[in-house]
Amino acid sequence: MGVKHGDGVTYRWIFVLCISSFWAGLLFSSNRTWLLHRTIVQPHFNTKACDQTYRFFEDWGSHQEGGQATGSVSSYEGMEVDTLSPSPGKSSYREVSGLIEGPSSRRKLFLVIGINTAFSSRKRRDSVRQTWMPRGEELRKLEEEKGIVIRFVIGHGTTPGGILDRAIEAENVQYHDFMRLEHIEGYHELSAKTKIYFATAVSMWDAEYYVKVDDDVHVNLGALSTSLARHRAKPRVYIGCMKSGPVLAQKGVRYHEPEHWKFGEHGNKYFRHATGQLYALSHDLAIYISKNSEILHKYANEDVSLGAWFIGLDVEHVDDRRMCCGTSDCEWRLQAGHACIASFDWACSGICKSAERMRSIHQHCGEGDRALWSADF
């Protein structure tokens, strides 16, 4: 029989009551903590603004991390699109940390021009800087007043931080006109570089158009800008000199296509696509490439790859022959009042000996600085 204490309650019952109180308190505390944790990590937002923010992160979350791709073209102006799902165990926030404000919060630009260049092309870059591309304060002014961004586009060498990368870094300190890509440079990697360029450009700037041009091509920026402005009402537009050259099955020749069998019988031609020297994409098409980059197939030739990515989509192809003038006829076109947008030599797929000849072509075929600054677009 238990020993009684005070008014008759035994020590045994006191012990039982203490143990019961302890476990009840522990259970209540754990429940409360779990509920609090659930409230913190699983908030429920009802406001429209938060819903829009969530949709933006969902849209952008996994376009570079191998999620499931979509077949629809993206637009943040009312179009309905499928989104990519984040890869298991990977955070979508990390991928868009540089875009935390979102395209709608960033300043809207008119045009981003990426000049494709290589480590060995320093003289070409200098010839472009000395002719049609503004430098220094003029480059900054062009972005601020006209909404036009121009950058030389280049990746990295096979040795990270090697002499090639250090040379580009030193050049960028001097001119501040480079856009570096997470890409290993190589002649046979141009299709991959093109994909990465558009994905990177979209992440950095919210523009109406994105242009790719080679560093051995002469460009009249005023003519380019006014031409693109005419197509603003078209949400999915692909602009360039359209062609459909032969599919080259013979090994060892330039522009050989290892996957020639995909294009039909021997002697067939490619589908229509823009020449690789210069072309422009509207915002939605650049977004499409960015979101679906993991599954967009790369053919041997960059211009063919780009054209293939739009096959089957509701895309308007605009054939603008002023984007592929010859260096022998751009002068008389200018005198006739129809300045060429881009000039180069077909025989060289660019201006032959461009580092030496760019200044002369600019003098004879250039529209003049006033054409750009007075253009209304």
Secondary structure, 3 states (H helix, E strand, C coil): CCCEECCCEEHHHHHHHHHHHHHHHHHHHHHHHHHHHHHHHCCCCCCHHHHHHHHHHHHHCCCCCCCCCCCCCCCCCCCCCCCCCCCCCCCHHHHCHHHCCCCCCCCEEEEEEEEECCCCCHHHHHHHHCCCCCCHHHHHHHHHHHCEEEEEEEEECCCCCCHHHHHHHHHHHHHCCEEEEEEECCHHHHHHHHHHHHHHHHHHCEEEEEEEEECCCEECHHHHHHHHHCCCCCCCEEEEEEECCECCCCCCCCCCCCCHHHHCCCCCECCCEEEEEEEEEEHHHHHHHHHHHHHCCCCCCHHHHHHHHCCCCCCEEEECHHHHEECCCHHHHHHCCCCCCEEEEHHHCECCCHHHHHHHHHHHHCCCHHHHHCCCC
